[in-house]
Amino acid sequence: VLGRFVEAEASARKAIGIFDEALGDQKMIRRQGVAHMVLGEALAGQGKLEEAEKEYKAAKDVFEHISSNYAFDDMSELWSK
């Protein structure tokens, strides 16, 4: 994010869109959660605190889903294949 909140917001939204399109509701991965965290930071930096809170919650949901299902992280998933 590094102070470039508008650019970071656009990039994070694009990343989330790519993950949502590619993964659908079938699976969540760590990078998807990280993208929601970055979007939350970008929104918070712009003073959009309610929107930022929703993105932090989305990130938390991804990470809780991963840990509750004992899913692999991205690299472990790659190596397991």
C-alpha positions as CSV (number, residue, x, y, z in Angstrom):
1,V,0.0,0.0,0.0
2,L,2.9,2.3,1.0
3,G,0.8,5.5,1.0
4,R,-0.6,5.0,-2.6
5,F,-4.1,4.2,-1.4
6,V,-6.1,4.7,-4.6
7,E,-3.7,2.6,-6.7
8,A,-3.6,-0.1,-4.0
9,E,-7.3,-0.2,-3.8
10,A,-7.6,-0.7,-7.6
11,S,-5.0,-3.4,-7.6
12,A,-6.5,-5.2,-4.6
13,R,-10.0,-5.1,-6.1
14,K,-8.6,-6.5,-9.4
15,A,-6.8,-9.3,-7.5
16,I,-9.9,-10.2,-5.6
17,G,-11.9,-10.3,-8.8
18,I,-9.4,-12.6,-10.4
19,F,-9.5,-15.0,-7.4
20,D,-13.3,-14.9,-7.2
21,E,-13.6,-15.7,-10.9
22,A,-11.0,-18.4,-10.9
23,L,-12.0,-20.0,-7.6
24,G,-15.7,-19.3,-7.1
25,D,-17.1,-20.5,-3.9
26,Q,-15.3,-23.8,-4.3
27,K,-12.1,-23.0,-2.5
28,M,-10.3,-20.2,-0.6
29,I,-6.6,-19.6,-0.6
30,R,-4.2,-17.6,1.5
31,R,-3.5,-15.1,-1.3
32,Q,-7.2,-14.3,-1.5
33,G,-7.2,-13.4,2.2
34,V,-4.1,-11.3,1.7
35,A,-5.8,-9.4,-1.1
36,H,-8.7,-8.6,1.2
37,M,-6.2,-7.4,3.8
38,V,-4.5,-5.1,1.3
39,L,-7.8,-3.7,0.2
40,G,-8.7,-3.1,3.9
41,E,-5.5,-1.1,4.4
42,A,-6.1,0.9,1.2
43,L,-9.6,1.8,2.3
44,A,-8.5,2.6,5.8
45,G,-5.8,4.9,4.4
46,Q,-8.5,6.8,2.5
47,G,-10.6,7.1,5.7
48,K,-13.2,4.6,4.4
49,L,-13.3,2.8,7.7
50,E,-16.6,0.9,7.4
51,E,-15.6,-0.5,4.0
52,A,-12.1,-1.4,5.4
53,E,-13.7,-3.3,8.3
54,K,-15.7,-5.4,5.9
55,E,-12.5,-6.3,4.0
56,Y,-10.7,-7.2,7.2
57,K,-13.7,-9.4,8.1
58,A,-13.5,-11.0,4.6
59,A,-9.8,-11.7,5.1
60,K,-10.5,-13.2,8.6
61,D,-13.2,-15.4,7.0
62,V,-10.8,-16.7,4.4
63,F,-8.1,-17.5,7.0
64,E,-10.7,-19.2,9.3
65,H,-12.0,-21.3,6.4
66,I,-8.5,-22.4,5.6
67,S,-7.6,-23.3,9.1
68,S,-10.9,-25.0,9.9
69,N,-10.7,-27.2,6.9
70,Y,-7.0,-28.0,7.4
71,A,-6.4,-26.7,3.9
72,F,-2.9,-26.4,2.5
73,D,-1.3,-23.1,2.0
74,D,-0.4,-22.2,-1.6
75,M,3.0,-23.7,-1.7
76,S,2.0,-26.9,0.1
77,E,-0.9,-27.2,-2.3
78,L,1.4,-26.9,-5.3
79,W,3.9,-29.4,-3.9
80,S,1.2,-31.9,-3.0
81,K,0.1,-32.0,-6.6
